[in-house]
Every structure is written in structure tokens, then in C-alpha cells.
Amino acid sequence: MISNNSSGLAALRQLVVDYDVISFDFFDTLFIRPIYDPEDAFDIMAHRFGIANFRELRRVAQTEAFQRMHEAGRKEITLQNIYDVLPDCSVPTETLRDSEYDLELELVSPNPELINLFIELIEAGKTVIVVSDMYLGKTFFADALRKFNLPEVPLFVSADENATKRDFGELYDVVATALTVDKRQILHIGDNLVSDVEQAKAKG
């Protein structure tokens, strides 16, 4: 792993030269949010809609969505899957679902430590991609890039691919197949020791 400081970024800039494909994790890597815990967004939703226990309701719904996912033999959930099982809380689920999407888009902003490298690599002709384990689909990530006038890049998102980084690293197989590239020529940059480092290394 390379630390998020000036020396670490300098080492990363040297490292990327040797790879054909540079893959960025999205959340807490290429983009950041001004919240301590991702579930803090649910507290913002609770305040906006006056639903005091929304964080717990949303957490329960996500757990139920994962259970149904396993029962169906799938490997990832979607935002719609979560809201399909959200307990009744006096506000239409479609309104809450769309508001969560909008809130996530409102919260994200480019990571100033990495976004210039992202742009430089694209301008240098490197194949640059975004790879993320998330129940929000590719549309969200495209909207986030567009919001900040950033270049469009290929997006590989677990909710769309029904494959994850975190469990068995199968999302990396999807990437290599789609790009028809040797996995050894892909450098993945991320913040999670398991899904972004160990699983990536296990896949070569």
C-alpha cells in the first residue's frame, strides 16, 4: 500500500508508468465525502424527512436485501433492492430512494490528492478506469464525474456486473476480460486492504 502523503503520491506517480491500465477505486480514493461513516448519510436523510429512526430502518433493509441476494444466488445488491424491502416510514419509498441517490451525489467531491493524477493519466493516453463495489449503478458514477466536468472513463461497478472486489475478486476478472488485457498490466489504486489490495493481488 502507498500512503496518502506527498512521498506516497510521488512513488505512485513513478509506479503508474509501468502499467497499461490504471484502475481507481471511487469512494475514499478518487472521491471523498465529508462524513465520518457512510451511514451518516442516513442521519441526514432522517433529518430531512423527519424520520427519527431512518438510519436503523435503512440498515435493516440493506441486511434484508443481502439475505435475499444470497437466496437468489446473486453476488451484489442494488439501491432498488434495498428500497424494495424498506419498512414503511410514512414517506414513499421512491421519494426516499431518489433522495438518497441525490444526497450521495451531493456529498461526493474529487479527492485533491489523486484527481490531478487521474486527469494526467488520461491526458497521457493511459487507459484509466473506475472500479467500485457499490449498490449504486454506473449511472451514479457517470453523474459524479460529469458534475465536476471530469473525463468519462470505463466504469466497472458491482451493482451492474453482479461481481465484487470484496468477496472473491471477480470484478477484477470482469475488468480484464472487458479490456482484453493481461491482469499483470493493471494497477489498481484503492483504500481497502482486503478488496483493493489483497483481492487485487490474488487476481494477479
PyMOL commands that place a pseudoatom at each C-alpha (Angstrom):
pseudoatom trace, name=CA, resn=MET, resi=1, chain=A, elem=C, hetatm=0, pos=[0.000, 0.000, 0.000]
pseudoatom trace, name=CA, resn=ILE, resi=2, chain=A, elem=C, hetatm=0, pos=[1.113, 3.572, -0.641]
pseudoatom trace, name=CA, resn=SER, resi=3, chain=A, elem=C, hetatm=0, pos=[0.319, 6.234, 1.940]
pseudoatom trace, name=CA, resn=ASN, resi=4, chain=A, elem=C, hetatm=0, pos=[-1.722, 9.334, 1.107]
pseudoatom trace, name=CA, resn=ASN, resi=5, chain=A, elem=C, hetatm=0, pos=[1.070, 11.893, 1.501]
pseudoatom trace, name=CA, resn=SER, resi=6, chain=A, elem=C, hetatm=0, pos=[3.463, 13.701, -0.801]
pseudoatom trace, name=CA, resn=SER, resi=7, chain=A, elem=C, hetatm=0, pos=[6.111, 10.968, -0.780]
pseudoatom trace, name=CA, resn=GLY, resi=8, chain=A, elem=C, hetatm=0, pos=[3.482, 8.299, -1.310]
pseudoatom trace, name=CA, resn=LEU, resi=9, chain=A, elem=C, hetatm=0, pos=[1.992, 10.211, -4.223]
pseudoatom trace, name=CA, resn=ALA, resi=10, chain=A, elem=C, hetatm=0, pos=[5.427, 10.662, -5.744]
pseudoatom trace, name=CA, resn=ALA, resi=11, chain=A, elem=C, hetatm=0, pos=[6.029, 6.918, -5.506]
pseudoatom trace, name=CA, resn=LEU, resi=12, chain=A, elem=C, hetatm=0, pos=[2.645, 6.293, -7.106]
pseudoatom trace, name=CA, resn=ARG, resi=13, chain=A, elem=C, hetatm=0, pos=[3.461, 8.622, -9.992]
pseudoatom trace, name=CA, resn=GLN, resi=14, chain=A, elem=C, hetatm=0, pos=[6.583, 6.569, -10.675]
pseudoatom trace, name=CA, resn=LEU, resi=15, chain=A, elem=C, hetatm=0, pos=[4.706, 3.291, -10.379]
pseudoatom trace, name=CA, resn=VAL, resi=16, chain=A, elem=C, hetatm=0, pos=[1.916, 4.074, -12.870]
pseudoatom trace, name=CA, resn=VAL, resi=17, chain=A, elem=C, hetatm=0, pos=[4.427, 4.498, -15.703]
pseudoatom trace, name=CA, resn=ASP, resi=18, chain=A, elem=C, hetatm=0, pos=[4.926, 0.734, -15.884]
pseudoatom trace, name=CA, resn=TYR, resi=19, chain=A, elem=C, hetatm=0, pos=[1.241, -0.214, -16.340]
pseudoatom trace, name=CA, resn=ASP, resi=20, chain=A, elem=C, hetatm=0, pos=[-1.115, -0.086, -19.307]
pseudoatom trace, name=CA, resn=VAL, resi=21, chain=A, elem=C, hetatm=0, pos=[-4.333, 0.206, -17.283]
pseudoatom trace, name=CA, resn=ILE, resi=22, chain=A, elem=C, hetatm=0, pos=[-4.764, 2.318, -14.154]
pseudoatom trace, name=CA, resn=SER, resi=23, chain=A, elem=C, hetatm=0, pos=[-7.797, 1.429, -12.076]
pseudoatom trace, name=CA, resn=PHE, resi=24, chain=A, elem=C, hetatm=0, pos=[-9.156, 3.737, -9.374]
pseudoatom trace, name=CA, resn=ASP, resi=25, chain=A, elem=C, hetatm=0, pos=[-11.497, 2.784, -6.577]
pseudoatom trace, name=CA, resn=PHE, resi=26, chain=A, elem=C, hetatm=0, pos=[-14.132, 5.519, -6.243]
pseudoatom trace, name=CA, resn=PHE, resi=27, chain=A, elem=C, hetatm=0, pos=[-15.235, 6.103, -2.657]
pseudoatom trace, name=CA, resn=ASP, resi=28, chain=A, elem=C, hetatm=0, pos=[-12.497, 7.257, -0.251]
pseudoatom trace, name=CA, resn=THR, resi=29, chain=A, elem=C, hetatm=0, pos=[-9.946, 7.074, -3.065]
pseudoatom trace, name=CA, resn=LEU, resi=30, chain=A, elem=C, hetatm=0, pos=[-10.751, 9.046, -6.200]
pseudoatom trace, name=CA, resn=PHE, resi=31, chain=A, elem=C, hetatm=0, pos=[-13.684, 10.795, -4.500]
pseudoatom trace, name=CA, resn=ILE, resi=32, chain=A, elem=C, hetatm=0, pos=[-14.297, 11.628, -0.858]
pseudoatom trace, name=CA, resn=ARG, resi=33, chain=A, elem=C, hetatm=0, pos=[-17.287, 12.562, 1.301]
pseudoatom trace, name=CA, resn=PRO, resi=34, chain=A, elem=C, hetatm=0, pos=[-17.373, 14.990, 4.267]
pseudoatom trace, name=CA, resn=ILE, resi=35, chain=A, elem=C, hetatm=0, pos=[-18.761, 12.356, 6.649]
pseudoatom trace, name=CA, resn=TYR, resi=36, chain=A, elem=C, hetatm=0, pos=[-17.030, 10.045, 9.100]
pseudoatom trace, name=CA, resn=ASP, resi=37, chain=A, elem=C, hetatm=0, pos=[-19.136, 6.966, 8.364]
pseudoatom trace, name=CA, resn=PRO, resi=38, chain=A, elem=C, hetatm=0, pos=[-21.070, 6.254, 5.136]
pseudoatom trace, name=CA, resn=GLU, resi=39, chain=A, elem=C, hetatm=0, pos=[-24.161, 5.597, 7.267]
pseudoatom trace, name=CA, resn=ASP, resi=40, chain=A, elem=C, hetatm=0, pos=[-24.031, 9.186, 8.493]
pseudoatom trace, name=CA, resn=ALA, resi=41, chain=A, elem=C, hetatm=0, pos=[-25.790, 9.973, 5.222]
pseudoatom trace, name=CA, resn=PHE, resi=42, chain=A, elem=C, hetatm=0, pos=[-28.812, 8.129, 6.616]
pseudoatom trace, name=CA, resn=ASP, resi=43, chain=A, elem=C, hetatm=0, pos=[-28.913, 10.568, 9.540]
pseudoatom trace, name=CA, resn=ILE, resi=44, chain=A, elem=C, hetatm=0, pos=[-29.043, 13.430, 7.056]
pseudoatom trace, name=CA, resn=MET, resi=45, chain=A, elem=C, hetatm=0, pos=[-31.973, 11.673, 5.388]
pseudoatom trace, name=CA, resn=ALA, resi=46, chain=A, elem=C, hetatm=0, pos=[-33.627, 11.230, 8.792]
pseudoatom trace, name=CA, resn=HIS, resi=47, chain=A, elem=C, hetatm=0, pos=[-33.376, 14.960, 9.449]
pseudoatom trace, name=CA, resn=ARG, resi=48, chain=A, elem=C, hetatm=0, pos=[-34.613, 15.976, 6.016]
pseudoatom trace, name=CA, resn=PHE, resi=49, chain=A, elem=C, hetatm=0, pos=[-37.700, 13.769, 6.152]
pseudoatom trace, name=CA, resn=GLY, resi=50, chain=A, elem=C, hetatm=0, pos=[-38.388, 13.820, 9.865]
pseudoatom trace, name=CA, resn=ILE, resi=51, chain=A, elem=C, hetatm=0, pos=[-37.924, 10.058, 10.267]
pseudoatom trace, name=CA, resn=ALA, resi=52, chain=A, elem=C, hetatm=0, pos=[-36.096, 9.711, 13.582]
pseudoatom trace, name=CA, resn=ASN, resi=53, chain=A, elem=C, hetatm=0, pos=[-35.149, 6.044, 13.173]
pseudoatom trace, name=CA, resn=PHE, resi=54, chain=A, elem=C, hetatm=0, pos=[-34.353, 6.122, 9.464]
pseudoatom trace, name=CA, resn=ARG, resi=55, chain=A, elem=C, hetatm=0, pos=[-30.735, 5.025, 9.982]
pseudoatom trace, name=CA, resn=GLU, resi=56, chain=A, elem=C, hetatm=0, pos=[-31.893, 1.811, 11.660]
pseudoatom trace, name=CA, resn=LEU, resi=57, chain=A, elem=C, hetatm=0, pos=[-34.664, 1.213, 9.111]
pseudoatom trace, name=CA, resn=ARG, resi=58, chain=A, elem=C, hetatm=0, pos=[-32.224, 1.707, 6.238]
pseudoatom trace, name=CA, resn=ARG, resi=59, chain=A, elem=C, hetatm=0, pos=[-29.674, -0.606, 7.868]
pseudoatom trace, name=CA, resn=VAL, resi=60, chain=A, elem=C, hetatm=0, pos=[-32.286, -3.326, 8.379]
pseudoatom trace, name=CA, resn=ALA, resi=61, chain=A, elem=C, hetatm=0, pos=[-33.388, -3.005, 4.748]
pseudoatom trace, name=CA, resn=GLN, resi=62, chain=A, elem=C, hetatm=0, pos=[-29.835, -3.399, 3.479]
pseudoatom trace, name=CA, resn=THR, resi=63, chain=A, elem=C, hetatm=0, pos=[-29.332, -6.517, 5.602]
pseudoatom trace, name=CA, resn=GLU, resi=64, chain=A, elem=C, hetatm=0, pos=[-32.581, -7.975, 4.261]
pseudoatom trace, name=CA, resn=ALA, resi=65, chain=A, elem=C, hetatm=0, pos=[-31.560, -7.127, 0.695]
pseudoatom trace, name=CA, resn=PHE, resi=66, chain=A, elem=C, hetatm=0, pos=[-28.296, -9.020, 1.187]
pseudoatom trace, name=CA, resn=GLN, resi=67, chain=A, elem=C, hetatm=0, pos=[-30.153, -12.023, 2.562]
pseudoatom trace, name=CA, resn=ARG, resi=68, chain=A, elem=C, hetatm=0, pos=[-32.447, -12.091, -0.451]
pseudoatom trace, name=CA, resn=MET, resi=69, chain=A, elem=C, hetatm=0, pos=[-29.432, -11.654, -2.719]
pseudoatom trace, name=CA, resn=HIS, resi=70, chain=A, elem=C, hetatm=0, pos=[-27.797, -14.776, -1.276]
pseudoatom trace, name=CA, resn=GLU, resi=71, chain=A, elem=C, hetatm=0, pos=[-31.028, -16.748, -1.515]
pseudoatom trace, name=CA, resn=ALA, resi=72, chain=A, elem=C, hetatm=0, pos=[-31.334, -15.802, -5.181]
pseudoatom trace, name=CA, resn=GLY, resi=73, chain=A, elem=C, hetatm=0, pos=[-27.727, -16.778, -5.900]
pseudoatom trace, name=CA, resn=ARG, resi=74, chain=A, elem=C, hetatm=0, pos=[-26.679, -13.271, -6.807]
pseudoatom trace, name=CA, resn=LYS, resi=75, chain=A, elem=C, hetatm=0, pos=[-23.477, -11.539, -5.725]
pseudoatom trace, name=CA, resn=GLU, resi=76, chain=A, elem=C, hetatm=0, pos=[-24.466, -7.910, -5.243]
pseudoatom trace, name=CA, resn=ILE, resi=77, chain=A, elem=C, hetatm=0, pos=[-27.448, -5.756, -4.325]
pseudoatom trace, name=CA, resn=THR, resi=78, chain=A, elem=C, hetatm=0, pos=[-28.759, -2.570, -5.907]
pseudoatom trace, name=CA, resn=LEU, resi=79, chain=A, elem=C, hetatm=0, pos=[-30.255, 0.560, -4.393]
pseudoatom trace, name=CA, resn=GLN, resi=80, chain=A, elem=C, hetatm=0, pos=[-33.640, -0.582, -5.680]
pseudoatom trace, name=CA, resn=ASN, resi=81, chain=A, elem=C, hetatm=0, pos=[-33.222, -3.945, -3.906]
pseudoatom trace, name=CA, resn=ILE, resi=82, chain=A, elem=C, hetatm=0, pos=[-32.743, -2.078, -0.636]
pseudoatom trace, name=CA, resn=TYR, resi=83, chain=A, elem=C, hetatm=0, pos=[-35.787, 0.125, -1.037]
pseudoatom trace, name=CA, resn=ASP, resi=84, chain=A, elem=C, hetatm=0, pos=[-37.908, -2.826, -2.141]
pseudoatom trace, name=CA, resn=VAL, resi=85, chain=A, elem=C, hetatm=0, pos=[-37.693, -4.119, 1.448]
pseudoatom trace, name=CA, resn=LEU, resi=86, chain=A, elem=C, hetatm=0, pos=[-37.545, -0.842, 3.389]
pseudoatom trace, name=CA, resn=PRO, resi=87, chain=A, elem=C, hetatm=0, pos=[-40.133, -0.877, 6.208]
pseudoatom trace, name=CA, resn=ASP, resi=88, chain=A, elem=C, hetatm=0, pos=[-42.968, 1.623, 5.852]
pseudoatom trace, name=CA, resn=CYS, resi=89, chain=A, elem=C, hetatm=0, pos=[-41.929, 5.003, 7.199]
pseudoatom trace, name=CA, resn=SER, resi=90, chain=A, elem=C, hetatm=0, pos=[-44.660, 7.399, 6.006]
pseudoatom trace, name=CA, resn=VAL, resi=91, chain=A, elem=C, hetatm=0, pos=[-42.658, 8.717, 3.030]
pseudoatom trace, name=CA, resn=PRO, resi=92, chain=A, elem=C, hetatm=0, pos=[-42.975, 6.995, -0.371]
pseudoatom trace, name=CA, resn=THR, resi=93, chain=A, elem=C, hetatm=0, pos=[-40.045, 4.642, -0.927]
pseudoatom trace, name=CA, resn=GLU, resi=94, chain=A, elem=C, hetatm=0, pos=[-39.472, 6.077, -4.406]
pseudoatom trace, name=CA, resn=THR, resi=95, chain=A, elem=C, hetatm=0, pos=[-39.000, 9.520, -2.871]
pseudoatom trace, name=CA, resn=LEU, resi=96, chain=A, elem=C, hetatm=0, pos=[-36.533, 8.191, -0.310]
pseudoatom trace, name=CA, resn=ARG, resi=97, chain=A, elem=C, hetatm=0, pos=[-34.652, 6.139, -2.898]
pseudoatom trace, name=CA, resn=ASP, resi=98, chain=A, elem=C, hetatm=0, pos=[-34.240, 9.094, -5.240]
pseudoatom trace, name=CA, resn=SER, resi=99, chain=A, elem=C, hetatm=0, pos=[-33.306, 11.378, -2.359]
pseudoatom trace, name=CA, resn=GLU, resi=100, chain=A, elem=C, hetatm=0, pos=[-30.568, 9.000, -1.235]
pseudoatom trace, name=CA, resn=TYR, resi=101, chain=A, elem=C, hetatm=0, pos=[-29.174, 8.954, -4.764]
pseudoatom trace, name=CA, resn=ASP, resi=102, chain=A, elem=C, hetatm=0, pos=[-29.238, 12.750, -4.901]
pseudoatom trace, name=CA, resn=LEU, resi=103, chain=A, elem=C, hetatm=0, pos=[-27.691, 13.064, -1.444]
pseudoatom trace, name=CA, resn=GLU, resi=104, chain=A, elem=C, hetatm=0, pos=[-24.795, 10.754, -2.331]
pseudoatom trace, name=CA, resn=LEU, resi=105, chain=A, elem=C, hetatm=0, pos=[-24.200, 12.846, -5.437]
pseudoatom trace, name=CA, resn=GLU, resi=106, chain=A, elem=C, hetatm=0, pos=[-24.383, 15.997, -3.335]
pseudoatom trace, name=CA, resn=LEU, resi=107, chain=A, elem=C, hetatm=0, pos=[-21.813, 14.695, -0.839]
pseudoatom trace, name=CA, resn=VAL, resi=108, chain=A, elem=C, hetatm=0, pos=[-19.073, 13.406, -3.151]
pseudoatom trace, name=CA, resn=SER, resi=109, chain=A, elem=C, hetatm=0, pos=[-16.204, 15.554, -4.359]
pseudoatom trace, name=CA, resn=PRO, resi=110, chain=A, elem=C, hetatm=0, pos=[-12.887, 14.750, -6.068]
pseudoatom trace, name=CA, resn=ASN, resi=111, chain=A, elem=C, hetatm=0, pos=[-10.025, 13.779, -3.782]
pseudoatom trace, name=CA, resn=PRO, resi=112, chain=A, elem=C, hetatm=0, pos=[-7.494, 16.618, -4.213]
pseudoatom trace, name=CA, resn=GLU, resi=113, chain=A, elem=C, hetatm=0, pos=[-4.616, 14.194, -3.579]
pseudoatom trace, name=CA, resn=LEU, resi=114, chain=A, elem=C, hetatm=0, pos=[-5.488, 11.966, -6.546]
pseudoatom trace, name=CA, resn=ILE, resi=115, chain=A, elem=C, hetatm=0, pos=[-7.738, 13.754, -9.021]
pseudoatom trace, name=CA, resn=ASN, resi=116, chain=A, elem=C, hetatm=0, pos=[-4.876, 15.552, -10.798]
pseudoatom trace, name=CA, resn=LEU, resi=117, chain=A, elem=C, hetatm=0, pos=[-3.121, 12.221, -11.303]
pseudoatom trace, name=CA, resn=PHE, resi=118, chain=A, elem=C, hetatm=0, pos=[-6.373, 10.802, -12.712]
pseudoatom trace, name=CA, resn=ILE, resi=119, chain=A, elem=C, hetatm=0, pos=[-6.575, 13.616, -15.270]
pseudoatom trace, name=CA, resn=GLU, resi=120, chain=A, elem=C, hetatm=0, pos=[-2.872, 13.494, -16.117]
pseudoatom trace, name=CA, resn=LEU, resi=121, chain=A, elem=C, hetatm=0, pos=[-3.008, 9.769, -16.832]
pseudoatom trace, name=CA, resn=ILE, resi=122, chain=A, elem=C, hetatm=0, pos=[-5.954, 10.208, -19.180]
pseudoatom trace, name=CA, resn=GLU, resi=123, chain=A, elem=C, hetatm=0, pos=[-4.230, 13.068, -20.994]
pseudoatom trace, name=CA, resn=ALA, resi=124, chain=A, elem=C, hetatm=0, pos=[-1.091, 10.920, -21.282]
pseudoatom trace, name=CA, resn=GLY, resi=125, chain=A, elem=C, hetatm=0, pos=[-3.080, 8.284, -23.162]
pseudoatom trace, name=CA, resn=LYS, resi=126, chain=A, elem=C, hetatm=0, pos=[-3.277, 5.686, -20.398]
pseudoatom trace, name=CA, resn=THR, resi=127, chain=A, elem=C, hetatm=0, pos=[-6.380, 3.520, -20.113]
pseudoatom trace, name=CA, resn=VAL, resi=128, chain=A, elem=C, hetatm=0, pos=[-7.952, 4.790, -16.894]
pseudoatom trace, name=CA, resn=ILE, resi=129, chain=A, elem=C, hetatm=0, pos=[-10.982, 3.120, -15.314]
pseudoatom trace, name=CA, resn=VAL, resi=130, chain=A, elem=C, hetatm=0, pos=[-13.107, 3.289, -12.168]
pseudoatom trace, name=CA, resn=VAL, resi=131, chain=A, elem=C, hetatm=0, pos=[-13.869, 0.061, -10.300]
pseudoatom trace, name=CA, resn=SER, resi=132, chain=A, elem=C, hetatm=0, pos=[-16.232, 0.087, -7.329]
pseudoatom trace, name=CA, resn=ASP, resi=133, chain=A, elem=C, hetatm=0, pos=[-18.164, -2.226, -5.039]
pseudoatom trace, name=CA, resn=MET, resi=134, chain=A, elem=C, hetatm=0, pos=[-21.409, -0.309, -4.613]
pseudoatom trace, name=CA, resn=TYR, resi=135, chain=A, elem=C, hetatm=0, pos=[-25.179, -0.756, -4.803]
pseudoatom trace, name=CA, resn=LEU, resi=136, chain=A, elem=C, hetatm=0, pos=[-25.368, 2.459, -6.814]
pseudoatom trace, name=CA, resn=GLY, resi=137, chain=A, elem=C, hetatm=0, pos=[-25.006, 1.659, -10.505]
pseudoatom trace, name=CA, resn=LYS, resi=138, chain=A, elem=C, hetatm=0, pos=[-22.829, 3.100, -13.265]
pseudoatom trace, name=CA, resn=THR, resi=139, chain=A, elem=C, hetatm=0, pos=[-25.227, 6.000, -13.801]
pseudoatom trace, name=CA, resn=PHE, resi=140, chain=A, elem=C, hetatm=0, pos=[-24.293, 7.410, -10.407]
pseudoatom trace, name=CA, resn=PHE, resi=141, chain=A, elem=C, hetatm=0, pos=[-20.556, 7.332, -11.123]
pseudoatom trace, name=CA, resn=ALA, resi=142, chain=A, elem=C, hetatm=0, pos=[-21.058, 8.870, -14.550]
pseudoatom trace, name=CA, resn=ASP, resi=143, chain=A, elem=C, hetatm=0, pos=[-23.160, 11.617, -12.931]
pseudoatom trace, name=CA, resn=ALA, resi=144, chain=A, elem=C, hetatm=0, pos=[-20.425, 12.252, -10.345]
pseudoatom trace, name=CA, resn=LEU, resi=145, chain=A, elem=C, hetatm=0, pos=[-17.716, 12.620, -12.996]
pseudoatom trace, name=CA, resn=ARG, resi=146, chain=A, elem=C, hetatm=0, pos=[-19.976, 14.856, -15.068]
pseudoatom trace, name=CA, resn=LYS, resi=147, chain=A, elem=C, hetatm=0, pos=[-20.823, 17.020, -12.055]
pseudoatom trace, name=CA, resn=PHE, resi=148, chain=A, elem=C, hetatm=0, pos=[-17.177, 18.075, -11.827]
pseudoatom trace, name=CA, resn=ASN, resi=149, chain=A, elem=C, hetatm=0, pos=[-16.560, 18.197, -15.598]
pseudoatom trace, name=CA, resn=LEU, resi=150, chain=A, elem=C, hetatm=0, pos=[-14.196, 15.230, -15.393]
pseudoatom trace, name=CA, resn=PRO, resi=151, chain=A, elem=C, hetatm=0, pos=[-13.485, 12.973, -18.363]
pseudoatom trace, name=CA, resn=GLU, resi=152, chain=A, elem=C, hetatm=0, pos=[-15.685, 9.945, -18.947]
pseudoatom trace, name=CA, resn=VAL, resi=153, chain=A, elem=C, hetatm=0, pos=[-13.900, 6.655, -18.341]
pseudoatom trace, name=CA, resn=PRO, resi=154, chain=A, elem=C, hetatm=0, pos=[-14.969, 2.996, -18.401]
pseudoatom trace, name=CA, resn=LEU, resi=155, chain=A, elem=C, hetatm=0, pos=[-16.904, 2.126, -15.239]
pseudoatom trace, name=CA, resn=PHE, resi=156, chain=A, elem=C, hetatm=0, pos=[-16.994, -1.300, -13.603]
pseudoatom trace, name=CA, resn=VAL, resi=157, chain=A, elem=C, hetatm=0, pos=[-19.493, -1.348, -10.746]
pseudoatom trace, name=CA, resn=SER, resi=158, chain=A, elem=C, hetatm=0, pos=[-20.548, -4.386, -8.736]
pseudoatom trace, name=CA, resn=ALA, resi=159, chain=A, elem=C, hetatm=0, pos=[-24.248, -3.488, -8.839]
pseudoatom trace, name=CA, resn=ASP, resi=160, chain=A, elem=C, hetatm=0, pos=[-24.204, -3.713, -12.649]
pseudoatom trace, name=CA, resn=GLU, resi=161, chain=A, elem=C, hetatm=0, pos=[-21.717, -6.528, -13.101]
pseudoatom trace, name=CA, resn=ASN, resi=162, chain=A, elem=C, hetatm=0, pos=[-23.083, -8.840, -10.364]
pseudoatom trace, name=CA, resn=ALA, resi=163, chain=A, elem=C, hetatm=0, pos=[-19.471, -9.360, -9.280]
pseudoatom trace, name=CA, resn=THR, resi=164, chain=A, elem=C, hetatm=0, pos=[-17.490, -7.783, -6.466]
pseudoatom trace, name=CA, resn=LYS, resi=165, chain=A, elem=C, hetatm=0, pos=[-13.957, -6.987, -5.411]
pseudoatom trace, name=CA, resn=ARG, resi=166, chain=A, elem=C, hetatm=0, pos=[-14.588, -7.735, -1.752]
pseudoatom trace, name=CA, resn=ASP, resi=167, chain=A, elem=C, hetatm=0, pos=[-15.743, -11.365, -1.794]
pseudoatom trace, name=CA, resn=PHE, resi=168, chain=A, elem=C, hetatm=0, pos=[-13.757, -13.279, -4.406]
pseudoatom trace, name=CA, resn=GLY, resi=169, chain=A, elem=C, hetatm=0, pos=[-12.269, -10.514, -6.522]
pseudoatom trace, name=CA, resn=GLU, resi=170, chain=A, elem=C, hetatm=0, pos=[-14.404, -11.473, -9.504]
pseudoatom trace, name=CA, resn=LEU, resi=171, chain=A, elem=C, hetatm=0, pos=[-14.874, -7.868, -10.536]
pseudoatom trace, name=CA, resn=TYR, resi=172, chain=A, elem=C, hetatm=0, pos=[-11.190, -7.832, -11.494]
pseudoatom trace, name=CA, resn=ASP, resi=173, chain=A, elem=C, hetatm=0, pos=[-11.858, -10.766, -13.836]
pseudoatom trace, name=CA, resn=VAL, resi=174, chain=A, elem=C, hetatm=0, pos=[-14.669, -8.746, -15.428]
pseudoatom trace, name=CA, resn=VAL, resi=175, chain=A, elem=C, hetatm=0, pos=[-12.290, -5.825, -15.963]
pseudoatom trace, name=CA, resn=ALA, resi=176, chain=A, elem=C, hetatm=0, pos=[-9.544, -7.924, -17.556]
pseudoatom trace, name=CA, resn=THR, resi=177, chain=A, elem=C, hetatm=0, pos=[-11.999, -9.682, -19.859]
pseudoatom trace, name=CA, resn=ALA, resi=178, chain=A, elem=C, hetatm=0, pos=[-13.734, -6.482, -20.936]
pseudoatom trace, name=CA, resn=LEU, resi=179, chain=A, elem=C, hetatm=0, pos=[-10.464, -4.703, -21.670]
pseudoatom trace, name=CA, resn=THR, resi=180, chain=A, elem=C, hetatm=0, pos=[-8.748, -7.805, -23.133]
pseudoatom trace, name=CA, resn=VAL, resi=181, chain=A, elem=C, hetatm=0, pos=[-5.634, -7.045, -21.163]
pseudoatom trace, name=CA, resn=ASP, resi=182, chain=A, elem=C, hetatm=0, pos=[-3.202, -9.121, -19.140]
pseudoatom trace, name=CA, resn=LYS, resi=183, chain=A, elem=C, hetatm=0, pos=[-4.033, -8.627, -15.438]
pseudoatom trace, name=CA, resn=ARG, resi=184, chain=A, elem=C, hetatm=0, pos=[-0.364, -8.016, -14.751]
pseudoatom trace, name=CA, resn=GLN, resi=185, chain=A, elem=C, hetatm=0, pos=[-0.693, -4.796, -16.734]
pseudoatom trace, name=CA, resn=ILE, resi=186, chain=A, elem=C, hetatm=0, pos=[-3.440, -3.430, -14.468]
pseudoatom trace, name=CA, resn=LEU, resi=187, chain=A, elem=C, hetatm=0, pos=[-2.544, -1.282, -11.465]
pseudoatom trace, name=CA, resn=HIS, resi=188, chain=A, elem=C, hetatm=0, pos=[-5.443, -0.847, -9.039]
pseudoatom trace, name=CA, resn=ILE, resi=189, chain=A, elem=C, hetatm=0, pos=[-5.442, 2.076, -6.590]
pseudoatom trace, name=CA, resn=GLY, resi=190, chain=A, elem=C, hetatm=0, pos=[-7.764, 1.869, -3.582]
pseudoatom trace, name=CA, resn=ASP, resi=191, chain=A, elem=C, hetatm=0, pos=[-8.108, 2.304, 0.161]
pseudoatom trace, name=CA, resn=ASN, resi=192, chain=A, elem=C, hetatm=0, pos=[-9.446, -1.054, 1.379]
pseudoatom trace, name=CA, resn=LEU, resi=193, chain=A, elem=C, hetatm=0, pos=[-6.830, -3.595, 2.443]
pseudoatom trace, name=CA, resn=VAL, resi=194, chain=A, elem=C, hetatm=0, pos=[-8.988, -6.598, 1.523]
pseudoatom trace, name=CA, resn=SER, resi=195, chain=A, elem=C, hetatm=0, pos=[-10.924, -5.639, -1.599]
pseudoatom trace, name=CA, resn=ASP, resi=196, chain=A, elem=C, hetatm=0, pos=[-8.432, -3.202, -3.121]
pseudoatom trace, name=CA, resn=VAL, resi=197, chain=A, elem=C, hetatm=0, pos=[-5.135, -4.801, -2.141]
pseudoatom trace, name=CA, resn=GLU, resi=198, chain=A, elem=C, hetatm=0, pos=[-5.380, -8.453, -1.161]
pseudoatom trace, name=CA, resn=GLN, resi=199, chain=A, elem=C, hetatm=0, pos=[-8.083, -9.426, -3.676]
pseudoatom trace, name=CA, resn=ALA, resi=200, chain=A, elem=C, hetatm=0, pos=[-6.381, -7.466, -6.444]
pseudoatom trace, name=CA, resn=LYS, resi=201, chain=A, elem=C, hetatm=0, pos=[-3.080, -9.215, -5.750]
pseudoatom trace, name=CA, resn=ALA, resi=202, chain=A, elem=C, hetatm=0, pos=[-4.817, -12.585, -5.600]
pseudoatom trace, name=CA, resn=LYS, resi=203, chain=A, elem=C, hetatm=0, pos=[-6.127, -11.931, -9.107]
pseudoatom trace, name=CA, resn=GLY, resi=204, chain=A, elem=C, hetatm=0, pos=[-2.692, -11.023, -10.396]
for i in range(1, 204): cmd.bond("trace and resi %d" % i, "trace and resi %d" % (i + 1))
show_as sticks, trace
zoom trace
